[in-house]
Amino acid sequence: MKATISWWDLTGSGQTIDSLRVYLRDEGVEPWTEVHGMRLKFWMSDRQNNRWGAVMLWDSGADLTAPMPPNRATELIGYPPTVRMLSDVEAVVEGIHSGGPAERGLAFEGSGRPS
């Protein structure tokens, strides 16, 4: 498996963590549900350091050059990620949890939509 990691420093952008949460809730998540070879994508924020990012976990045979949904985060933020890397995944483990659907994250809390 492979992982891609992208981080933006939002200091030079008009976007904020809060505005990017609205983007995720309204339009940003759904297009990624149909990407072949992608096992998981999660978005993350670091309010203390004013950073926004995403991690994507890919099957070993995934074609990372295949067309993907538009990179709206780059459009909204106004510049490419400050850091972007592609790494091999050495191990994956899933811990003991409720067995229910995964939580959807802060962008969906209090929105009236299922999290």
MODELLER restraints for C-alpha pairs under 7 A, 6 or more apart:
rsr = mdl.restraints
at = mdl.atoms
rsr.add(forms.Gaussian(group=physical.xy_distance, feature=features.Distance(at['CA:1:A'], at['CA:58:A']), mean=5.55, stdev=0.5))
rsr.add(forms.Gaussian(group=physical.xy_distance, feature=features.Distance(at['CA:1:A'], at['CA:59:A']), mean=4.87, stdev=0.5))
rsr.add(forms.Gaussian(group=physical.xy_distance, feature=features.Distance(at['CA:1:A'], at['CA:60:A']), mean=4.17, stdev=0.5))
rsr.add(forms.Gaussian(group=physical.xy_distance, feature=features.Distance(at['CA:1:A'], at['CA:88:A']), mean=6.20, stdev=0.5))
rsr.add(forms.Gaussian(group=physical.xy_distance, feature=features.Distance(at['CA:1:A'], at['CA:89:A']), mean=5.33, stdev=0.5))
rsr.add(forms.Gaussian(group=physical.xy_distance, feature=features.Distance(at['CA:2:A'], at['CA:57:A']), mean=5.97, stdev=0.5))
rsr.add(forms.Gaussian(group=physical.xy_distance, feature=features.Distance(at['CA:2:A'], at['CA:58:A']), mean=5.10, stdev=0.5))
rsr.add(forms.Gaussian(group=physical.xy_distance, feature=features.Distance(at['CA:2:A'], at['CA:59:A']), mean=6.66, stdev=0.5))
rsr.add(forms.Gaussian(group=physical.xy_distance, feature=features.Distance(at['CA:2:A'], at['CA:60:A']), mean=6.23, stdev=0.5))
rsr.add(forms.Gaussian(group=physical.xy_distance, feature=features.Distance(at['CA:2:A'], at['CA:86:A']), mean=6.93, stdev=0.5))
rsr.add(forms.Gaussian(group=physical.xy_distance, feature=features.Distance(at['CA:2:A'], at['CA:87:A']), mean=5.65, stdev=0.5))
rsr.add(forms.Gaussian(group=physical.xy_distance, feature=features.Distance(at['CA:2:A'], at['CA:88:A']), mean=4.61, stdev=0.5))
rsr.add(forms.Gaussian(group=physical.xy_distance, feature=features.Distance(at['CA:2:A'], at['CA:89:A']), mean=5.25, stdev=0.5))
rsr.add(forms.Gaussian(group=physical.xy_distance, feature=features.Distance(at['CA:3:A'], at['CA:55:A']), mean=6.79, stdev=0.5))
rsr.add(forms.Gaussian(group=physical.xy_distance, feature=features.Distance(at['CA:3:A'], at['CA:56:A']), mean=5.46, stdev=0.5))
rsr.add(forms.Gaussian(group=physical.xy_distance, feature=features.Distance(at['CA:3:A'], at['CA:57:A']), mean=4.59, stdev=0.5))
rsr.add(forms.Gaussian(group=physical.xy_distance, feature=features.Distance(at['CA:3:A'], at['CA:58:A']), mean=6.03, stdev=0.5))
rsr.add(forms.Gaussian(group=physical.xy_distance, feature=features.Distance(at['CA:3:A'], at['CA:86:A']), mean=5.75, stdev=0.5))
rsr.add(forms.Gaussian(group=physical.xy_distance, feature=features.Distance(at['CA:3:A'], at['CA:87:A']), mean=5.24, stdev=0.5))
rsr.add(forms.Gaussian(group=physical.xy_distance, feature=features.Distance(at['CA:3:A'], at['CA:88:A']), mean=6.26, stdev=0.5))
rsr.add(forms.Gaussian(group=physical.xy_distance, feature=features.Distance(at['CA:3:A'], at['CA:89:A']), mean=6.26, stdev=0.5))
rsr.add(forms.Gaussian(group=physical.xy_distance, feature=features.Distance(at['CA:4:A'], at['CA:55:A']), mean=5.64, stdev=0.5))
rsr.add(forms.Gaussian(group=physical.xy_distance, feature=features.Distance(at['CA:4:A'], at['CA:56:A']), mean=5.19, stdev=0.5))
rsr.add(forms.Gaussian(group=physical.xy_distance, feature=features.Distance(at['CA:4:A'], at['CA:57:A']), mean=6.74, stdev=0.5))
rsr.add(forms.Gaussian(group=physical.xy_distance, feature=features.Distance(at['CA:4:A'], at['CA:85:A']), mean=5.65, stdev=0.5))
rsr.add(forms.Gaussian(group=physical.xy_distance, feature=features.Distance(at['CA:4:A'], at['CA:86:A']), mean=4.52, stdev=0.5))
rsr.add(forms.Gaussian(group=physical.xy_distance, feature=features.Distance(at['CA:4:A'], at['CA:87:A']), mean=6.38, stdev=0.5))
rsr.add(forms.Gaussian(group=physical.xy_distance, feature=features.Distance(at['CA:5:A'], at['CA:54:A']), mean=5.87, stdev=0.5))
rsr.add(forms.Gaussian(group=physical.xy_distance, feature=features.Distance(at['CA:5:A'], at['CA:55:A']), mean=4.58, stdev=0.5))
rsr.add(forms.Gaussian(group=physical.xy_distance, feature=features.Distance(at['CA:5:A'], at['CA:56:A']), mean=6.63, stdev=0.5))
rsr.add(forms.Gaussian(group=physical.xy_distance, feature=features.Distance(at['CA:5:A'], at['CA:84:A']), mean=5.61, stdev=0.5))
rsr.add(forms.Gaussian(group=physical.xy_distance, feature=features.Distance(at['CA:5:A'], at['CA:85:A']), mean=5.33, stdev=0.5))
rsr.add(forms.Gaussian(group=physical.xy_distance, feature=features.Distance(at['CA:5:A'], at['CA:86:A']), mean=6.58, stdev=0.5))
rsr.add(forms.Gaussian(group=physical.xy_distance, feature=features.Distance(at['CA:6:A'], at['CA:53:A']), mean=5.22, stdev=0.5))
rsr.add(forms.Gaussian(group=physical.xy_distance, feature=features.Distance(at['CA:6:A'], at['CA:54:A']), mean=5.39, stdev=0.5))
rsr.add(forms.Gaussian(group=physical.xy_distance, feature=features.Distance(at['CA:6:A'], at['CA:55:A']), mean=6.59, stdev=0.5))
rsr.add(forms.Gaussian(group=physical.xy_distance, feature=features.Distance(at['CA:6:A'], at['CA:81:A']), mean=5.87, stdev=0.5))
rsr.add(forms.Gaussian(group=physical.xy_distance, feature=features.Distance(at['CA:6:A'], at['CA:83:A']), mean=5.61, stdev=0.5))
rsr.add(forms.Gaussian(group=physical.xy_distance, feature=features.Distance(at['CA:6:A'], at['CA:84:A']), mean=4.40, stdev=0.5))
rsr.add(forms.Gaussian(group=physical.xy_distance, feature=features.Distance(at['CA:6:A'], at['CA:85:A']), mean=6.64, stdev=0.5))
rsr.add(forms.Gaussian(group=physical.xy_distance, feature=features.Distance(at['CA:7:A'], at['CA:51:A']), mean=6.62, stdev=0.5))
rsr.add(forms.Gaussian(group=physical.xy_distance, feature=features.Distance(at['CA:7:A'], at['CA:52:A']), mean=5.68, stdev=0.5))
rsr.add(forms.Gaussian(group=physical.xy_distance, feature=features.Distance(at['CA:7:A'], at['CA:53:A']), mean=4.18, stdev=0.5))
rsr.add(forms.Gaussian(group=physical.xy_distance, feature=features.Distance(at['CA:7:A'], at['CA:54:A']), mean=6.76, stdev=0.5))
rsr.add(forms.Gaussian(group=physical.xy_distance, feature=features.Distance(at['CA:7:A'], at['CA:81:A']), mean=5.41, stdev=0.5))
rsr.add(forms.Gaussian(group=physical.xy_distance, feature=features.Distance(at['CA:7:A'], at['CA:82:A']), mean=5.78, stdev=0.5))
rsr.add(forms.Gaussian(group=physical.xy_distance, feature=features.Distance(at['CA:7:A'], at['CA:83:A']), mean=5.13, stdev=0.5))
rsr.add(forms.Gaussian(group=physical.xy_distance, feature=features.Distance(at['CA:7:A'], at['CA:84:A']), mean=6.52, stdev=0.5))
rsr.add(forms.Gaussian(group=physical.xy_distance, feature=features.Distance(at['CA:8:A'], at['CA:51:A']), mean=5.48, stdev=0.5))
rsr.add(forms.Gaussian(group=physical.xy_distance, feature=features.Distance(at['CA:8:A'], at['CA:52:A']), mean=5.22, stdev=0.5))
rsr.add(forms.Gaussian(group=physical.xy_distance, feature=features.Distance(at['CA:8:A'], at['CA:53:A']), mean=5.96, stdev=0.5))
rsr.add(forms.Gaussian(group=physical.xy_distance, feature=features.Distance(at['CA:8:A'], at['CA:81:A']), mean=4.64, stdev=0.5))
rsr.add(forms.Gaussian(group=physical.xy_distance, feature=features.Distance(at['CA:8:A'], at['CA:82:A']), mean=4.84, stdev=0.5))
rsr.add(forms.Gaussian(group=physical.xy_distance, feature=features.Distance(at['CA:8:A'], at['CA:83:A']), mean=6.72, stdev=0.5))
rsr.add(forms.Gaussian(group=physical.xy_distance, feature=features.Distance(at['CA:9:A'], at['CA:50:A']), mean=6.18, stdev=0.5))
rsr.add(forms.Gaussian(group=physical.xy_distance, feature=features.Distance(at['CA:9:A'], at['CA:51:A']), mean=4.70, stdev=0.5))
rsr.add(forms.Gaussian(group=physical.xy_distance, feature=features.Distance(at['CA:9:A'], at['CA:52:A']), mean=6.77, stdev=0.5))
rsr.add(forms.Gaussian(group=physical.xy_distance, feature=features.Distance(at['CA:9:A'], at['CA:82:A']), mean=6.10, stdev=0.5))
rsr.add(forms.Gaussian(group=physical.xy_distance, feature=features.Distance(at['CA:10:A'], at['CA:16:A']), mean=6.82, stdev=0.5))
rsr.add(forms.Gaussian(group=physical.xy_distance, feature=features.Distance(at['CA:10:A'], at['CA:50:A']), mean=5.68, stdev=0.5))
rsr.add(forms.Gaussian(group=physical.xy_distance, feature=features.Distance(at['CA:10:A'], at['CA:51:A']), mean=5.66, stdev=0.5))
rsr.add(forms.Gaussian(group=physical.xy_distance, feature=features.Distance(at['CA:11:A'], at['CA:50:A']), mean=6.70, stdev=0.5))
rsr.add(forms.Gaussian(group=physical.xy_distance, feature=features.Distance(at['CA:13:A'], at['CA:77:A']), mean=5.47, stdev=0.5))
rsr.add(forms.Gaussian(group=physical.xy_distance, feature=features.Distance(at['CA:13:A'], at['CA:78:A']), mean=6.44, stdev=0.5))
rsr.add(forms.Gaussian(group=physical.xy_distance, feature=features.Distance(at['CA:14:A'], at['CA:77:A']), mean=6.88, stdev=0.5))
rsr.add(forms.Gaussian(group=physical.xy_distance, feature=features.Distance(at['CA:15:A'], at['CA:76:A']), mean=6.96, stdev=0.5))
rsr.add(forms.Gaussian(group=physical.xy_distance, feature=features.Distance(at['CA:15:A'], at['CA:77:A']), mean=5.69, stdev=0.5))
rsr.add(forms.Gaussian(group=physical.xy_distance, feature=features.Distance(at['CA:17:A'], at['CA:45:A']), mean=6.76, stdev=0.5))
rsr.add(forms.Gaussian(group=physical.xy_distance, feature=features.Distance(at['CA:17:A'], at['CA:52:A']), mean=6.75, stdev=0.5))
rsr.add(forms.Gaussian(group=physical.xy_distance, feature=features.Distance(at['CA:21:A'], at['CA:107:A']), mean=4.68, stdev=0.5))
rsr.add(forms.Gaussian(group=physical.xy_distance, feature=features.Distance(at['CA:22:A'], at['CA:107:A']), mean=6.61, stdev=0.5))
rsr.add(forms.Gaussian(group=physical.xy_distance, feature=features.Distance(at['CA:24:A'], at['CA:107:A']), mean=6.54, stdev=0.5))
rsr.add(forms.Gaussian(group=physical.xy_distance, feature=features.Distance(at['CA:25:A'], at['CA:107:A']), mean=5.75, stdev=0.5))
rsr.add(forms.Gaussian(group=physical.xy_distance, feature=features.Distance(at['CA:25:A'], at['CA:108:A']), mean=5.99, stdev=0.5))
rsr.add(forms.Gaussian(group=physical.xy_distance, feature=features.Distance(at['CA:31:A'], at['CA:69:A']), mean=6.11, stdev=0.5))
rsr.add(forms.Gaussian(group=physical.xy_distance, feature=features.Distance(at['CA:32:A'], at['CA:69:A']), mean=6.67, stdev=0.5))
rsr.add(forms.Gaussian(group=physical.xy_distance, feature=features.Distance(at['CA:35:A'], at['CA:68:A']), mean=6.85, stdev=0.5))
rsr.add(forms.Gaussian(group=physical.xy_distance, feature=features.Distance(at['CA:37:A'], at['CA:58:A']), mean=5.76, stdev=0.5))
rsr.add(forms.Gaussian(group=physical.xy_distance, feature=features.Distance(at['CA:37:A'], at['CA:59:A']), mean=5.27, stdev=0.5))
rsr.add(forms.Gaussian(group=physical.xy_distance, feature=features.Distance(at['CA:37:A'], at['CA:62:A']), mean=4.61, stdev=0.5))
rsr.add(forms.Gaussian(group=physical.xy_distance, feature=features.Distance(at['CA:38:A'], at['CA:57:A']), mean=6.00, stdev=0.5))
rsr.add(forms.Gaussian(group=physical.xy_distance, feature=features.Distance(at['CA:38:A'], at['CA:58:A']), mean=4.53, stdev=0.5))
rsr.add(forms.Gaussian(group=physical.xy_distance, feature=features.Distance(at['CA:38:A'], at['CA:59:A']), mean=6.27, stdev=0.5))
rsr.add(forms.Gaussian(group=physical.xy_distance, feature=features.Distance(at['CA:39:A'], at['CA:57:A']), mean=5.45, stdev=0.5))
rsr.add(forms.Gaussian(group=physical.xy_distance, feature=features.Distance(at['CA:39:A'], at['CA:58:A']), mean=5.47, stdev=0.5))
rsr.add(forms.Gaussian(group=physical.xy_distance, feature=features.Distance(at['CA:39:A'], at['CA:59:A']), mean=6.57, stdev=0.5))
rsr.add(forms.Gaussian(group=physical.xy_distance, feature=features.Distance(at['CA:40:A'], at['CA:56:A']), mean=5.66, stdev=0.5))
rsr.add(forms.Gaussian(group=physical.xy_distance, feature=features.Distance(at['CA:40:A'], at['CA:57:A']), mean=5.12, stdev=0.5))
rsr.add(forms.Gaussian(group=physical.xy_distance, feature=features.Distance(at['CA:41:A'], at['CA:54:A']), mean=6.95, stdev=0.5))
rsr.add(forms.Gaussian(group=physical.xy_distance, feature=features.Distance(at['CA:41:A'], at['CA:55:A']), mean=5.63, stdev=0.5))
rsr.add(forms.Gaussian(group=physical.xy_distance, feature=features.Distance(at['CA:41:A'], at['CA:56:A']), mean=4.29, stdev=0.5))
rsr.add(forms.Gaussian(group=physical.xy_distance, feature=features.Distance(at['CA:41:A'], at['CA:57:A']), mean=6.35, stdev=0.5))
rsr.add(forms.Gaussian(group=physical.xy_distance, feature=features.Distance(at['CA:42:A'], at['CA:54:A']), mean=5.57, stdev=0.5))
rsr.add(forms.Gaussian(group=physical.xy_distance, feature=features.Distance(at['CA:42:A'], at['CA:55:A']), mean=5.44, stdev=0.5))
rsr.add(forms.Gaussian(group=physical.xy_distance, feature=features.Distance(at['CA:42:A'], at['CA:56:A']), mean=6.57, stdev=0.5))
rsr.add(forms.Gaussian(group=physical.xy_distance, feature=features.Distance(at['CA:43:A'], at['CA:53:A']), mean=5.67, stdev=0.5))
rsr.add(forms.Gaussian(group=physical.xy_distance, feature=features.Distance(at['CA:43:A'], at['CA:54:A']), mean=4.13, stdev=0.5))
rsr.add(forms.Gaussian(group=physical.xy_distance, feature=features.Distance(at['CA:43:A'], at['CA:55:A']), mean=6.41, stdev=0.5))
rsr.add(forms.Gaussian(group=physical.xy_distance, feature=features.Distance(at['CA:44:A'], at['CA:52:A']), mean=5.92, stdev=0.5))
rsr.add(forms.Gaussian(group=physical.xy_distance, feature=features.Distance(at['CA:44:A'], at['CA:53:A']), mean=5.18, stdev=0.5))
rsr.add(forms.Gaussian(group=physical.xy_distance, feature=features.Distance(at['CA:44:A'], at['CA:54:A']), mean=5.75, stdev=0.5))
rsr.add(forms.Gaussian(group=physical.xy_distance, feature=features.Distance(at['CA:45:A'], at['CA:51:A']), mean=5.69, stdev=0.5))
rsr.add(forms.Gaussian(group=physical.xy_distance, feature=features.Distance(at['CA:45:A'], at['CA:52:A']), mean=4.47, stdev=0.5))
rsr.add(forms.Gaussian(group=physical.xy_distance, feature=features.Distance(at['CA:45:A'], at['CA:53:A']), mean=6.21, stdev=0.5))
rsr.add(forms.Gaussian(group=physical.xy_distance, feature=features.Distance(at['CA:46:A'], at['CA:52:A']), mean=6.39, stdev=0.5))
rsr.add(forms.Gaussian(group=physical.xy_distance, feature=features.Distance(at['CA:74:A'], at['CA:80:A']), mean=5.37, stdev=0.5))
rsr.add(forms.Gaussian(group=physical.xy_distance, feature=features.Distance(at['CA:103:A'], at['CA:115:A']), mean=5.33, stdev=0.5))
rsr.add(forms.Gaussian(group=physical.xy_distance, feature=features.Distance(at['CA:104:A'], at['CA:115:A']), mean=4.69, stdev=0.5))
rsr.add(forms.Gaussian(group=physical.xy_distance, feature=features.Distance(at['CA:105:A'], at['CA:115:A']), mean=6.75, stdev=0.5))
rsr.add(forms.Gaussian(group=physical.xy_distance, feature=features.Distance(at['CA:108:A'], at['CA:115:A']), mean=5.74, stdev=0.5))
rsr.add(forms.Gaussian(group=physical.xy_distance, feature=features.Distance(at['CA:109:A'], at['CA:115:A']), mean=6.47, stdev=0.5))
